[in-house]
Amino acid sequence: MSTQLNVDRQNYVFGFPGQGSDPCGALAELYQCVPQAREQIDATLAIIEHQAAQYEPDPHPGLVTQVLLTHDHALPLPSGVAQLALYGAAVVLNQLLQAAGVVPALIVAQSFGEIAARVCGGVLDIAQGARAVCALNAAYRDEEGRGSMLLINLSAPATQALLDRFPERNLVLGSVNAPAQCIISGETADLAHLCAHHDGNAPPLRPIPIAYASHYPPHLEVARKLYENLQPLIPQPFHTPIYSTVLGRRYEPEDDLHHMFTRGVTQPTNLPHTLAQLPTDEHTVFIDLGVNNGLSTCIHKSLPDAQVYAPLAQPIEILRLLLTKTPLEHEAIM
């Protein structure tokens, strides 16, 4: 599948995925191969490092930058670093693309990706977004190691039927990523029980490298802490519409954005349902601002005719040409 990227003729939808991907080295090739991007990358990561130094209880100076710009690190990372790195990669990519004239008409945000999406949409600046990541990290810190998430390639009904086989276990369908891909959330012992008794003929269960269960109804106290932690941040009006996969709809001006974000702590996401609400046409191109092509793959599974592009998962030459506008139109092989 190929997509013609033309900044003059196409409508772009920027997609911001949730956490769980490996950010290590995500910007290394971009930094090395596109010298024009280095100043912006350095400036953005410096802002994030400064916020981390202020609001993370155990800051690791320079580590977010090292994680993104080198291949010297690997998962698991110290508490909170992966989240800050994923946020950093997304906002860097957003800034570079928009500076090159690739400006979104709409934004779709999955879970944790809502923080970077709000920066893209004008609700928060980069420093405020980093502070929101720290607020999320702080709210979940007491839950680290107590739960996690599993990915399975089944439909939502089939996944729920699997969970119904273990009613004594507090397992929930946390996310619907695609028509046949879901995420299960739960406590560590319950997830281990599920894995131990999972039918070997069924699609495998794949652990997601997250140190806690997200979209998990028992985490009411986490949601309360997060809402409290977000209060110092003053949201600004949207300049680009944002669709939330937790809400399954577009944010409206009257929404309490801090409260809406905390809903993701306890409530599930549904990407296919949210994509169906978007006003797209034949000129729409979805751009995945994640560190890999996970979100764009789910978009394509949900909307088979969709044009998708994942800049950090494609050959760097495609992104270099796009950022330097030479030429304006080129082909990206998906």
C-alpha positions in Angstrom: 0.0 0.0 0.0 1.3 3.5 -0.8 0.1 6.9 0.1 0.8 10.2 -1.7 1.7 12.9 0.8 0.8 16.3 -0.6 0.7 19.1 1.9 -1.5 21.2 -0.4 -4.2 18.7 -1.2 -4.7 16.4 1.7 -6.5 16.5 5.0 -4.3 15.1 7.8 -5.5 13.4 11.0 -2.8 13.2 13.6 -3.0 10.1 15.8 -1.5 9.9 19.2 -1.2 6.3 20.7 -1.2 5.2 24.3 1.8 4.0 26.2 3.3 0.5 26.1 5.7 0.9 23.2 9.5 1.0 23.5 10.8 4.6 23.1 14.5 3.6 23.2 16.3 5.2 20.2 13.0 6.4 18.7 14.5 9.8 17.6 18.1 8.6 17.0 17.9 8.2 13.3 15.9 11.4 12.8 18.5 13.3 14.9 21.4 11.8 12.9 20.0 12.0 9.4 18.1 15.3 9.5 20.4 18.0 10.8 17.7 20.6 10.3 15.7 19.0 13.0 18.3 18.9 15.7 17.7 22.4 17.1 14.0 21.8 17.6 14.6 18.4 19.1 17.2 19.7 21.5 14.9 22.6 22.6 11.9 20.4 23.1 13.7 17.8 25.1 15.3 20.4 27.2 11.8 21.7 28.2 10.8 18.1 29.1 13.9 17.5 31.1 13.4 20.7 33.1 9.8 19.7 34.0 10.9 16.2 34.9 13.6 17.7 37.2 10.9 19.7 39.0 8.1 17.3 39.2 9.5 13.7 39.2 10.5 12.5 42.7 13.6 10.7 41.5 14.7 12.6 38.4 17.4 11.2 36.1 18.9 14.3 34.5 19.3 13.9 30.7 17.9 10.3 30.7 14.8 11.1 28.6 17.1 12.7 26.0 19.5 9.7 26.1 16.7 7.2 25.8 15.3 8.9 22.7 18.5 9.8 20.9 20.7 6.7 21.5 20.3 3.0 21.5 22.1 2.6 24.8 19.0 2.0 26.9 16.4 -0.7 27.0 13.1 -1.5 28.8 12.4 -1.5 31.7 13.3 2.1 32.4 13.2 3.9 35.7 9.7 4.9 36.9 8.1 7.6 34.7 10.9 7.8 32.1 9.2 5.7 29.4 6.1 7.9 29.6 8.1 11.1 29.3 10.1 9.7 26.4 6.9 8.7 24.5 5.5 12.1 25.1 8.7 13.7 24.0 8.8 11.7 20.7 5.2 12.7 19.9 5.5 16.4 20.5 8.8 16.6 18.7 7.3 14.9 15.6 4.2 17.1 15.9 6.3 20.3 15.9 8.5 19.2 13.0 5.6 18.1 10.8 3.6 21.3 11.4 6.7 23.4 10.7 6.9 21.6 7.4 3.3 22.5 6.5 1.8 19.1 7.5 -1.0 20.5 9.8 -3.8 18.3 11.1 -7.4 19.1 10.5 -8.3 16.6 13.2 -6.6 14.8 16.1 -7.5 11.3 17.4 -6.0 10.4 20.8 -5.7 7.1 22.5 -5.4 7.0 26.3 -2.0 8.4 27.4 -1.7 9.9 23.9 -4.2 12.5 24.9 -1.5 14.5 26.7 0.6 15.0 23.5 -2.7 15.5 21.6 -3.6 18.4 23.8 -0.3 20.1 23.0 -0.9 19.5 19.3 -4.4 20.9 19.7 -3.3 24.1 21.5 -4.8 23.2 24.9 -1.4 22.9 26.7 2.1 24.0 25.8 5.0 21.6 25.8 6.0 22.3 29.4 2.5 21.9 30.7 2.2 18.6 28.8 5.3 17.3 30.4 3.9 18.4 33.8 0.7 16.5 33.0 2.8 13.4 32.3 4.5 13.8 35.7 1.0 14.2 37.2 0.0 10.9 35.7 3.2 9.2 36.8 2.6 10.4 40.4 -1.0 9.2 40.4 0.0 5.7 39.4 3.2 5.4 41.4 1.7 3.4 44.3 0.2 1.0 41.8 3.5 0.2 40.0 4.2 -3.6 40.0 0.7 -4.5 41.2 -0.9 -4.9 37.7 -0.4 -4.7 34.0 -2.0 -5.4 30.6 -2.1 -8.1 28.0 -2.8 -7.8 24.3 -4.8 -10.4 22.4 -5.9 -10.6 18.8 -9.5 -11.3 19.4 -12.7 -9.3 18.9 -14.2 -7.5 21.9 -17.0 -10.1 22.3 -14.6 -13.0 22.1 -12.2 -11.3 24.6 -15.1 -10.7 27.0 -16.1 -14.3 26.6 -12.6 -15.3 27.5 -12.7 -13.2 30.7 -16.1 -14.5 31.6 -14.5 -17.9 32.0 -12.7 -16.6 35.1 -15.4 -14.7 37.0 -13.4 -15.0 40.2 -10.6 -12.9 38.7 -10.9 -9.1 38.5 -10.0 -8.9 34.8 -11.4 -6.3 32.4 -11.4 -5.5 28.7 -9.4 -2.3 28.9 -9.1 -1.3 25.3 -10.5 -2.2 21.9 -7.7 -1.4 19.5 -9.1 -2.9 16.3 -11.9 -5.2 15.2 -9.8 -8.2 16.3 -7.4 -6.7 18.8 -8.0 -6.0 22.5 -6.2 -5.3 25.7 -6.9 -6.9 29.0 -6.2 -5.1 32.3 -5.9 -6.6 35.7 -3.8 -7.3 38.8 -0.6 -9.2 38.3 -1.8 -12.5 39.9 -5.0 -12.5 38.0 -3.2 -11.9 34.7 -0.8 -14.7 35.5 -3.7 -17.0 36.2 -5.2 -16.1 32.9 -2.0 -16.8 31.1 -1.5 -20.2 32.9 -5.0 -21.4 31.9 -5.2 -19.8 28.5 -6.2 -22.2 25.7 -3.1 -23.0 23.6 -5.1 -23.1 20.4 -6.4 -19.6 20.9 -4.5 -16.4 19.9 -1.6 -15.9 22.3 -1.6 -13.3 25.1 1.2 -10.8 24.8 2.4 -8.8 27.8 2.5 -5.0 27.4 5.5 -3.3 29.2 3.3 -1.1 31.5 4.0 -1.3 35.2 0.3 -1.0 36.2 -3.2 -1.7 35.0 -4.8 1.2 33.0 -8.4 1.5 32.1 -9.1 -0.4 35.3 -12.4 0.3 37.2 -10.9 -0.3 40.7 -8.5 2.6 40.3 -10.8 5.2 41.6 -8.2 6.6 44.0 -5.7 6.9 41.1 -8.3 8.9 39.2 -8.8 11.2 42.2 -5.1 11.8 42.6 -4.7 12.5 38.9 -7.5 15.0 38.9 -6.0 16.7 41.9 -2.5 16.7 40.3 -3.8 18.3 37.1 -5.5 21.3 38.8 -2.5 23.7 38.5 -2.7 23.4 34.7 -5.0 25.8 32.9 -6.3 24.5 29.6 -6.6 26.9 26.6 -9.2 26.7 23.9 -8.7 24.1 21.2 -7.5 25.3 17.8 -7.8 21.8 16.4 -10.6 19.3 17.2 -9.6 16.3 19.3 -11.4 13.0 19.4 -10.9 10.8 22.5 -11.1 7.0 22.3 -12.2 7.0 25.9 -15.1 9.3 25.2 -15.7 7.9 21.7 -16.4 11.5 20.6 -14.9 14.9 20.0 -14.1 17.1 22.9 -16.5 20.0 23.3 -15.6 23.5 24.6 -17.7 23.0 27.7 -16.0 19.8 28.8 -14.0 19.7 32.0 -10.8 18.5 30.3 -9.0 17.4 33.5 -12.0 15.3 34.5 -12.4 13.9 31.0 -8.8 12.8 31.0 -9.1 11.0 34.4 -11.9 9.0 33.0 -9.3 6.9 31.1 -8.0 5.7 34.4 -11.1 3.6 35.0 -12.9 3.4 31.7 -12.0 1.5 28.5 -11.0 2.9 25.1 -12.5 2.0 21.8 -10.5 3.1 18.7 -12.8 1.6 16.0 -15.9 3.3 17.4 -14.1 6.6 17.6 -12.7 6.4 14.1 -16.2 5.9 12.8 -17.1 9.3 14.2 -14.5 11.2 12.2 -15.5 13.3 9.2 -13.0 11.9 6.8 -12.9 11.6 3.0 -10.8 10.3 0.2 -8.1 13.0 0.9 -7.7 12.0 4.5 -4.3 10.7 5.6 -3.8 9.4 9.2 -0.4 10.1 10.5 0.8 8.0 13.5 2.9 10.1 15.9 3.9 7.1 17.9 7.4 5.6 18.1 6.3 2.6 15.9 3.4 1.8 13.6 1.1 0.2 16.2 -1.6 2.9 16.0 -1.5 3.1 12.2 -1.8 -0.6 11.9 -4.9 -0.6 14.1 -6.4 2.3 12.1 -5.9 0.3 8.9 -7.5 -2.7 10.4 -10.4 -0.6 11.5 -10.7 1.3 8.2 -9.2 -0.9 5.5 -9.3 1.8 2.9 -7.6 4.4 5.1 -4.4 6.0 4.0 -1.9 5.8 6.9 1.7 6.9 7.5 3.9 6.2 10.5 6.9 8.5 10.2 9.2 6.9 12.8 8.5 3.4 11.5 9.2 4.2 7.8 12.6 4.7 6.1 14.0 8.0 7.4 14.4 9.3 3.8 10.6 9.7 3.5 10.5 11.8 6.6 13.6 13.8 5.7 12.0 14.7 2.3 8.8 15.7 4.0 10.4 17.9 6.6 12.6 19.7 4.1 9.8 20.0 1.6 11.9 18.6 -1.2 9.7 17.6 -3.0 6.3 18.6 -1.8 4.8 15.4 -3.0 6.5 12.1 -2.6 5.5 8.5 -2.0 5.7 6.7 1.3 5.7 2.9 1.1 3.5 1.5 3.9 
